[in-house]
Amino acid sequence: MSSTRVGRGGRAAMVAAALVVAAGCSDGTPTGSGTSVPTSAPTAGGSVPGGAGAVKLTVDSTVATGIEVPWGLAFLPDSTALVAERDSGKIKRVSGGQVSEVGTVDGVESSSEGGLLGLAVDPGYPGKPYIYAYYSGGDDNRIARITYRDGKLSEQQVILEGIPAAAIHNGGRLRFGPDGFLYAGTGDGSDRPTSQDDNSLGGKILRITTDGKAAPGNPDGRVWISKGHRNVQGLAFDGDQLYAAEFGQNTWDELNAITPGTNYGWPAAEGISQLDGMTDPIAQWRTADASPSGIAFAKGHVFMASLRGERLWAIPVAGGKRTGEPQAFFTNQYGRLRTVEAAPDGSLWLTTSNTDGRGDSRDGDDRILHVTLGS
């Protein structure tokens, strides 16, 4: 089994440090309040103004229930989906409202925010019968390629390791880009300087081949394409334009438009700071109103699932710029919202995260909601 190792020094210190900063904004209980964007949009559905025109969101059904701490979600070509359970390390298949287990990722060690996180399906599937999983393995976070054939997992191979790990700030989202390369959002592993350390994979957005190598065209041939991130758990593409959602510390959560080679400021900057040599987000929120995890792009909007904020944000964008005011949907209706994905039928699938130890679990939690988009 081949793998790529990138500096792993100081992992024990990172885990210890996580206990010190846990009161700040992870995906749980940040201390900020208020917001820099409107929060008065309808909670059960409605229209969102923006440069791309209005969009209407409605939760019309529940796709599945009884999933424990769902995190990653990825669609297969047959429109069924694979879902990662963070704490159990299991991957479930959702088809026709039925949930079945397809296997367990080896080596997963869960923590407050660590465990089995992002999932992605090879764009060449089923000819290339692989899925990719981002998971916490104790000393570090890793990305593995796993064969998925005949409804079962097999032949797990670590393709990249050495991503900083701690009880919090593990990042974890995976997304294939239109260029066919795999993108990963990482966290600073509760050690702030890693975000600016060019030799660390912490606080970065990675762009790699399916063998875990630096993708052609990466700045300076590195594995990562951007730095200065605190904790990236959301990635989404509009054509070639990549957007990333990022947890702030105590004040501002962010949505960034990603340009390769750019420094997004953490830990010197949190939110819009106008610091020389650092790029500001295109939108920011008080941490009490967001604590963002997954994002998806559809109908000219980035949709952003919020944990502490317990709402789905819709942000109109075009060409890496915000074209209107973000609006909130479903506020306080379904609890903590972790992942949102654009489904093959044009809907959104939206997962709750009320069984993660930080929410109030309800009957049927956690669940996947089916959200229709109209105009």
N, C-alpha and C positions, 0 to 999 in steps of 0.2 A: 504494500500500500504506500503510494507516494504522497508527499505532502509538502507544503511550503511553510517554513517557520520564519516569523518576524518577531524581533525582540520581546522577551517575556519578563524582563526584570521588574521587580517591585510589585508582583501580583498580590502577595500577602499584605503588603502595606495598603494597596488599593482597597482590599476587602475590609480592613480595619477602618480605613478612612470613611467608608460608606456609612458607618454607624454615626459618624460625626456630622455628616451633611444631610442625613436622611430627612431632616426637618425642612430642607429647601424643596425646590420644585423638582421632583422626579415625576412619577406618574400618579402620585398619591395626594399629599396634603401640603401644597405650597402655601406661602403666607400672603401672596399678593391679593388685591381685590380691585374691582372696577375694570374698565376696559377702554381701549382706544378706538373701538369700532362699535357700531350699534348692536344692541342685544335684544331689540324689541320686536323682532320678526315673529310671525305666528309659530306656535309650537306644534301644531297638529298638521301643518301643511300650509301652502300658500305660494306666492310668487316672489322671486328674487330679482330685483333690478340689477342691471349691469350692462357692460358693453356688448355682451353676447346675446342680449335679450333676456326676457323673463324665463324662469324655470319654476315649475311647480313640483313639490315633493310630497308624496303620500306613502305611508306605510300601509300596504294593502293586505299583507299576510305575514305569517311566520314560517320561514323555510324549515327550521329545525330547532329543537330544544334539547336541554339536558347535556350540553357540552361543557366540560369543565375548563375554565380559563382559556377560551379560544384566543389564539394570537395570529399566526400566519394563516392566510387563506389564498388558494390559487386554483384557477379553473383549468380543467382538462379540455381537450378539443371536443369531447362529447357533451360539454356543458355541465357535467358534474363537477364537484369541487372537492379539494383536499383541505382539511383544516388541522392545524397544529394545536394540541393541548399543551400549554406552557409547562405545567407542573408534572404531568404524568409522562411527558415525552412521547405520547401516542399521536399518530396521525389518523384522522378519521376521514371517511369518504361520505359526502352528502349527495344523495341521488333520490329524486322524487320524494323528498321529505324524509327519507330514511337515512339513518346514520349508522355506519358500520366501521369497524376498526380494520386498518390495512397493515398495521405494524407499529413498532416502537423504534425510535431513533436511539442508537446505542450511545452511552456516555453522557447523557443529559443529567445535569445537576441543577435543580431549581433553587431559587432564592427569592428574595423579596420581589425582584424584577427580572431575574435570570431564569433560564430554562430553555425549552424548545420555543423558538421565536419565529422568524420569518420563513416562508416557503415560496418557492418559485418552480415552475414547470419549464423544462427545456423547450425552447421555441421549435425545435425539430421533432418533438414528441408526436406520434409514437415511434417514428423511425429512430430517434435517439431517446430511449425509454428511461429518462432520468428526471428526478426532481432534486431540488437543492434546498438544504435546510441550514439555518443559522441557529446555533445553540450554544448554551453555556456548558463548559466541560470541567468546571472546577477552577483550574488555574487560568483559563482564558476562555474567550468566545471563539467559535470555529464555524467554518462553512464546509458542509459535506455534500458530496454528490451521491445519490442513492438510486439504484435501479428500482423502477416501479413497473412491474409487468404482471398481468393476470390478477390485478387487484391486490398484490402483495409487495412489500418492500424487501430488498435484498442487496447485497454487495455495497455496503456503505463505505465510502472513501473520503477521508478528509482532504480537501483541496487547498484550504487556507486556515492557518491557526495563528495564535499570537495576538488576537484582538483583545485589548484590555478588558478584564472582567472584574466585577465587584457585585455586591448585593444590589446595587442600583447603577443606573447610567450604562446599560449594556447595548443601547441601540437595538438593532436586530432586524430591520426591514430588508427584504430582498426584492429586486425588481429587474426583469430583463428589459433592456432598452431596445429601441427600434434598430439599433446597430448590431443586435445579437449578443451583446456583452452583458454580463451580470453586474448589477449595481447593488451595493450594500451600504446601509447607514449604520454608523457605529457611535458609541458614546465615549465619554472621556474616562470611563471606568472609575469615576469618583476621584480622579487625579487630574486636576485642571490643566497642568502644564502639558499633558500629552496632546491636547488639541492643537498646540502650536509646534509640537515636536515633529519635525519632518521624518524622523526615524521610527515613529510610533504609528500604529494603525488606529489609535484612539482619537475620537472627535473628528472623524473624517467621513467622506463619502468615497467608497472604493469602486473601481471599475476594473473587472477582471474577466479573463477568459473562463471557459468551463473547466479548465484544468487548474484554475487558481492563480494564473500568472497575470502580470500587468498587461492590460489590454493595449494593443497598438494605438499610438496617438496620445497616451496619457502624458501629462506634463512631466518632463524630465525622466520619463520611463518608470515612474513610481506606480505602485499599486493603487494609490488614491488620486482623486482629481480635485478635491477641495478640502480645506482644513478650517479650523476655528469653529467647530461645532461642539455643542455641549452634549446633546443626546438626541440623535436623529432616529425617529421611529416611523417616519412617513416619507415615501418616495412615490412620485407619479410623473408620467410623461404626457405632454401635449405635443405630439410630433416629436421633434428632436429636443424640445425644451424640457428640462428636468426641474421639478419642484421638490422641495424638502420641508417637512414640518419638524420643528425642534423645540424641545422643552427648555424653558428658561429657568433661572434660579429662583428668585423670589418676586420678580417684577414683570418681565415680559416673555411670553412665548412667541414663536416666530413662524412665518412662512417665508422661505427663501426661494428665489429663482437662481438655479445653479449654473455658473459659468466655470468651466475647467480652469484650474490654476488660481482660483480666487480664495481669499482668506475672509471668512465670515465672522471673525472677531473675538470669539470666546477664548479666554476668559476676560479679556479687556473690555469687550462690548457685550451688552445684553439688550436686545431690541435695537431700535433706531438710535444710533450713537454718533454718527457722522465722524468717525475716526479715520485719520489718514491711512490709506493702504488697506482698509477693511470695508467690506460691502454690507450695507444695511438690508434688513428684510423688506419684502414688499408689503407685509402686513404684520401687525403685532397685536397681542391680546394680553390683558392681565391674566395671571396664572390661574386665578379662581374661575375664569370664564372659559378656559381652554384645557391646558395640560394635554396637548395634542399627540395622538399616536398615528394611526394609519390615514393616508389620503388617497384619493382617486380623482381622475380627471374625466369629465363628461360634459357635453353641452356647453362648452366655454367656461366651465367652472372647475375649480379645485374644491372637492368635498373633503372635509377634515373632521374625523371622529375625535371627540374630546372626552377625556376621562373625568377629571374633577369637574369640568364644566358641564358634563352630562347633556351634551347637545351635538348636533351635526352642523358645522359651519359650511356655508357655500360662498366661495370667493370668486368673483368674476375675474378672469385673467385672459391675456392675449400676448403672445410674444415675450413672455417673461416679465410682464408688467401687470399690475392690478388695474382693472378698468372700471371698477365700481366699488361700492361699500359691501363688505362681508355681511351676511345675514345668518341668523341662527334658526335651526329647526329642531323640533322634538325636545325642547328644553325640559329637563327633569321628568320626562315621560318614561324613559326606559332604563334609567340609571347610567352607569359608566359605559361609554362607547369606545371600543378599541380599534376596530378594523373596518374599513369601507373599501369595497372593490366594485369596479364596473363589471357587470355580468354580461355574458354573450347576448342575452335577450334585450339589452339596452337599459336594464334596471340597475340598481345598486343593491349589493348585499352588505348589510350593516350588522356587526356583532356587538353584543354587550359584553361587559367584563365585570360582573357583579359577584363572581365567585373567586375573585383573586385576592381576597383577604382585606380589601379596601373599600368594598361596596356593600350594599344591603341586598342580599340575595332574595329573589322573588321566586314564586312557583314557576318552574320551567326554565329558570336560568341555568347556565347562560344560553342565549338564543341567537339565531341569525334571522334578521328582519329583511323582508323584501320591500324595497323602496322603488316606487315608480317615479319617473321623471316626465313631466309634461311641460307645455309652454302655453 
